[in-house]
C-alpha cells in the first residue's frame, strides 16, 4: 500500500477476515483456515488508497468486498434531480465508525445525499459468516435506496456457480457477446429476460453461465430472481470446496458478474466473479424505483436484511 491505512482483523478458530475501516470498511481478505486459500480477488497493479468522495469507482482499487449503497450505477436521484448519486454509491468511499467484539464487527456510515445511516454487522459462527444490515432514516423526508454487496472472488482455476435450473434472470450488461448482441455500449437488451444457466451467444452457440472459465475473454452481468433460491453455491473445482450463500427475503435479486480477462483494457486484465446479493434488479436506482425493485424508507424508520456465506467441503469427482 502506498498510504498508511489501518487494517482490522476479525477471526475465530475457523475464519479470518481483514477489513479497512477507513476505505468503506472494505473486506480485503476472506480466509477459511482449513484451506490455505484466499477467496477474494486482490489487484496487484493498483494499490489500495483512500478515495475522494464521489470519485470514479474504477479510478481506485476495486478488489475485495465493497458495499454499494444507495445505488450502483450513476444516475440522478428521482425525487430530487438536483442530487447526482455517486458511482457505485457513497459508502465505499467513506471512512466508517467501527465497534469490535470477540467475534463480530459493527460498522456504520452516514450518507451525504440523503439522511440515512447505513450499518453492517459481521458475525462469525464457526465456518459461517453472517452479514446483517440495517438502515435508519434520520431525517424528515422519505428516501429511496437500493443496495448490493460487491465481493469479487478470485479465479485461479475453473469454478462453477450452482443455482436452480431455469431460474428467471435478466441481462444487466454484456461485453464479448456471450449474452447475445451487446450493442456498442454493452447495454443492448438491457433487462431482457433469460433463464439460468444457458443463454444463446451472439454467434448462435449455447453458453453455460454456470461454468466459470477464467480466460474466456468476456465480461457480463446477469441478475437472478432471489425468490426460490434456497442455496446458491460457488464451487472451486481444484480445492474441492465451495461457498454457500443464503439470503433473507428482503434480498430480491442476486447479481452474477463475470470478468474473465476482459477488463480493464491494457496489459493487466482482471479475472474474477462477483456474487452480488441485491435489493434491486438494475444497477441504477432510478430504474429500480420505476420497476418497483427499490425500497422506500420513511422518516424515523429502520429497515434490515441479511445474508450468510458458509464454507462447503465436497466431493466433486
N, C-alpha and C positions, 0 to 999 in steps of 0.2 A: 504494500500500500504506500502511496506517495504522501498521504496525510496521516496524522495521528488520529485514529478512530478507535474508540473503545469497543472491545468485544465483551459479550456476556455469554457465558456457557451455562446451559440448563441440561442437567443429566441425572439419570438414575443408574442402576446397575446394568441396564439393557440398552439405553438410548442416550445419545448426546446431540444436542442442538447448539449451534453457535449463532448468535444474533448481534446485530449492530443497532442499538437503540438510537444513535444519532443519525442514522440513514434509514428512516422509515421503519425501524425495527425489523429490517431485512434479516431473513434467515440465510446464512451463507453455507452452513453445513448441516446435513441431516444424516446421522450415522446410527445404525443398529449394530451394537458392539459384538454380536456373534459373528458378524461378517466384516472383514477388512475392506469396507466399501463405503464410499461417499456418494449418496444418491443425487445430490443437487449439482447441476452444471455450474462451473466457475469459468469465467472468461480470463484466460491468461494474458490477453493482449490489451485489456482495458482495466486499469486498477480501480478499485472502489474509491470514490471521493464523495465529499458532501455536496449534494446538488443544490443549485439555485432553485428557489421556489418557483414552481410553474415553468420550469425549463423543459426542453425536449427530452423525453424519456430515453430515446436512442442515443443521446449525447453522453450518457453515463453508463456505468456498469449495470447491465440489466440482469445479471446472472443471479442464481439463488432463488429465493422465495420472497416476493414483494406482495403487498396488498394494493388493490385498485379500488378506490372509493373517493367520491360518489359517482364515478364514471370510469370508462377506459378511454374510448375514442374522443378526440377533440370535438366539441360542439358548443353552441350557446346553451344557456340554461333556460328552458322554455318559459317558465313563469316570469323570468326577468332577463330579457335579451341583452341587457347591459352587462351581464355576467358571462364571461367566457370560461368554460371549465378547462382545467389543466389536462395536459397529455398524460394519460393513464391515471388520472385523478390527482388528488393532493397528497395523500398520506405517505406515499413512497418517498417524497422529497422533503419531509419534515422530521425533526427530532421528536421522539415520543417520551412521555413520562413513564417510568418503569418501577414496579414494585415486585420484588422477588420473594419466593418462598422456597422450601426444600425441593419440591417437585413441580413448581409452577412459576410462570411469569405473567403478570398482568401489566399491559402497556396501553396507553391511551394518548390521543392526539385530538386537538380541536381544529375544526375546519376554518378556512378563511371565507369561502364563497357563501356559506350558509351556517346558521347557528347549530351545528351538530358536533357532539363529542363522539368519537369512534374509539371503541375499546376492544382489545383482543386478549383473551386468557388462554395460554398454552398450559395444558396439564399433562404430565407424564403418568402413564398407568401401565407398568410392565413394558411390553413392546407395542403399546398403543399410545398414540399421541392425539389428544383431544384439542381441537381448536374451537373455542367458544367466543362468540362475538356479541356485542350489544352496542346500540347507538341510541343517543338521547338528544332530543330536540330541546335546546336550552333557550330558544327564542320565543317570539310571539307570533310567528307565521308558520304555516305548514310548509314542509320541504319534500322534495322528491330525491330518490337516490337509486343507484344500482351498486352492485359490489361483485368483485371477482378476486379470489385467491389467484396468485400468479407464480406457482412453483415450476421451475424449469428443471427437468430431470435429465441427467447426462446419459449419453448413449455410447458406451464403449463397445457395444455389440448389439445384435438384434434383440428387440423387445417385442412383446405382444400386449395389446390392450384388450381386455375381456369385458364386454358389455352385452346386454341381451340382444340376441339376433333380431333384426327388424326394428330396433328402437328408432323412433322418429328423430330426425336430426335436421339441421339447417346449415347451409353454407354461409359462413361469415366472409371469408375471402379465400382466394387461391392464387398462387403463382407457380407455374410449372405444368398446368393442365391436368392434374390428377383428378380434380373435381369437375371436369368438363371445361368448357370455354370460360376463361377468366376475364376476357376483355383486356383493355390496355392497363387498367389500374388494379386488376385482381378482384374487382367487385361486381363483375357481370354475374347475374343470377344471385345476387346478394339476398340471403334469407330464403333461397329456393329450398324446397323440401326434399330430403333424401332419407335413406334408411340404412342403419348400421348393419354390417361394415362395408358392404360392396357398393361401389359407385362406378359410373362409366366415365372414363377419362376422355380428354379432348380427341384422342386418336381412336376412340371407339373401343378400347380394351377395358376389361373389368379390373378395377384396382381394389384391393382389400386393405382398408384403413387399419385393421387390427394388427397387421404385420408392419412393424416399425423397422425400416431398413435405413441405417444411418447415412449411407452415401447415395440416396435416391435422387437428390438434387431438386427437391421441391420444398415449398413452404406453404402451408394452408391451415385453415381452422374450420372445424365443424362444431356445432353446438347441439348436444343431445338433450332431449327432454329428460329431466331427472326422475319424474314420476315413473315408477315401475322398476327402477334400478335399485335393487337391494344391496348390491355389492359390485362396484366397478374395480377392476384389478389391472395393475401394471406389472407385467411379468418380465424379469430379467432372465433370459434363457440360459446364459452361461452360469449365473450364480445359483440357479435352481431356487430362486426366491422371488418374492414379489411384494407389492404394496396393495393393500385393500383399502378402498375409500368408501365410507358410509356418510350419508347426508341427512340432515334434518329436513322436514317437509317444507320449510321456508325457502330452501335452495331449489329453484325451479328448473335450472339447466346446468349442464356441465360442458364446458368448452374443452376440446381436444385440439391443441395447436401443435403441429409438427413442423419443426425446422430442420430439414435433413440436408445439410451442407448447401443451402441456398441463400442464406442471409447471415451477416451483411455481405455485400459485394466486396470484391478485393481478395487479398491473399489469405485472409483468415476467416473463412465462413464458419459459422457455429453449427453445432449438432445437438439438438435437444428435443424433448417432447414435454409439453405442458399439459397437466391435468388441472382444469380450472373450474372448481365449483363456483356457481354464479347465482346471483339474484338478478335476472335479466336474460335476454335472448340475443341481444345485439351488443356490440361494443359501445354504442352511443346511447347516452341517457335519453336524449330527445326521442329516438326511435323506440326505446323501451317504454316510455310513457305512452306514446301513441299505440303501442301493441299491448298495453296492459301488463307488461312484464316487470315494470319498476315498482317500487314501494313508496307510499306516501306516509310521512310521519308528522303528526300534529304537535303543536306546542306542548311542552312538558311530558311528551310521550317517550317511552323507551321501547325498542324492538330488539329481538335477539334471534340468533340462528347458530348452527354448529355443524362441524363435520369431524371425522377422525381418519387417521391413517394408521394401519396396523401392518406389521411385518408378517408375511406368509412364507413358510417353508413348504416346498412342494417338489414332488417327483414329476419332472416334465418329460421323462423318457417313455 
